[in-house]
Every structure is written in structure tokens, then in C-alpha cells.
Amino acid sequence: MREYINQLEKELSKFNIKLTDKQICNFSIYLELLMEWNKKINLTSIVEPNEILTKHFVDSLSIAKWLKDGNYVIDVGSGAGFPGIPLSILMENCSFLLVDSLNKRVKFLDEVINKLKLKNTRAIHARAEELAHFKEYREMFDIATSRAVANMSTLLEYLLPFCKVNGLAICMKGNNIKEELIKSKNACHLLKGNIEKIDNFYLPFSEYERNVIIVRKMEKISEKYPRRQGKPAKEPIQ
């Protein structure tokens, strides 16, 4: 485990992130839980510890620079907890809500939260299309983020209804995003978003290309968004 922690610290130094002893301990426990649970349920297709560190932990923390102390953050389609759990370990002064539509993944998230004593974090079993219409969640978050969940048009329809006006939707994508961005222009306009920055980079010591699209919510959006369950994915806004 020490070898893996050394790798994690080395890679995170490329993002100017330094972990405390407590955070190192939490990442070690998280890695062990992920590998243990992955034998029972399919949480991730990436199973080698060194790849989990780079492609999940470090990738998740690559967006930490966009968060500020006191932010309320929602991670939509959190799955095995990415990017929400790594961010909650690092950003102890932020609050996190992890949302997933599959209950067995939420049970895993609950165990991680309990074992790591992440008092700033909770997980709920829900679909984004439904949750965003509840007043306690709609336009309540400083940051809405998601990783590897959907195309840009669909993703914006999931995320922007959760954002406060002037909040950020942080869309974590891989390479070849040019066509997605073109196709999502109308969705971004209808959902009152404005792309402020596209952060293109490679994960440390790898050929793994990433693009993080930062979209600011400019004003309130129509109550009809997001559309009913399944609609954003089946019929993305054109």
C-alpha cells in the first residue's frame, strides 16, 4: 500500500495537491473497499490498483481547483464515488451530495462514507431527472459535476437545473469532444449556460487525455427541464 500511496502523492504533486496523513489514510481505506466490493458487484472495469489511483482518484481531484471552501457540491451519477468521494476527502470544508440511480452502488457509497467518517458527505438513491424538480435540490448547488455519464447535451440537462444562478456545471470528459460541443450549443443556450473554459490536459505520467468543460449558469431556467425520466438521454436537446 505504501508503494501505491507514493504513486498517488507523486501524481497529485503535478496538480499542486499535498495530502495530510489523515487524507492518505482515507485514500488507502477507499482503495481497499473499492477492490473488495468490486469482487461482488461491478463498480469499475479498472481493477489494477495503480490504474485506479491514476484514472479514478487523480482524475477526480483534477477539478479540485474549481471548488472553494463552503461550496455545496452535487455529483450526478457518482457510481463508485467519482469524482465525489476523492473530492470530499480532500475538500473537508465543502459539502457533497452523491447521487446514483442504482441502489447497490449507493450502499457501497454509504459504507465508504461511514468507514471514512466523511461528515461532509451523503449519498442518495435517485434519478437526476426527478431529483432536480424537488425544491430542496433545484438550483441549490454551487457546483454540479459528473464524470463519464452522458453526452454534453444530456449532461447539461442533468446538471444545470441543480446549479444556483452563477454556479458552475463541471463536465468531466475524455478526448475527442469537438463534435459533442458543437451538438450541445443549443442545449447550453436553452439551459442558460455559458462555457467559460475548456481545460485540456493529460493525467500525470500517462497518455490519458482529459477535457474539463466549465459551464456557468447565467440565469434561472424553465421548470420543464430536466424533462421526464429517460428523455434527456434518449432525445438530447438538438
Summary of the structure (lengths in Angstrom):
residues: 238
radius of gyration: 17.0
end to end distance: 47.4
largest distance: 50.6
contacts: 808
relative contact order: 0.13
helix: 42%
strand: 22%
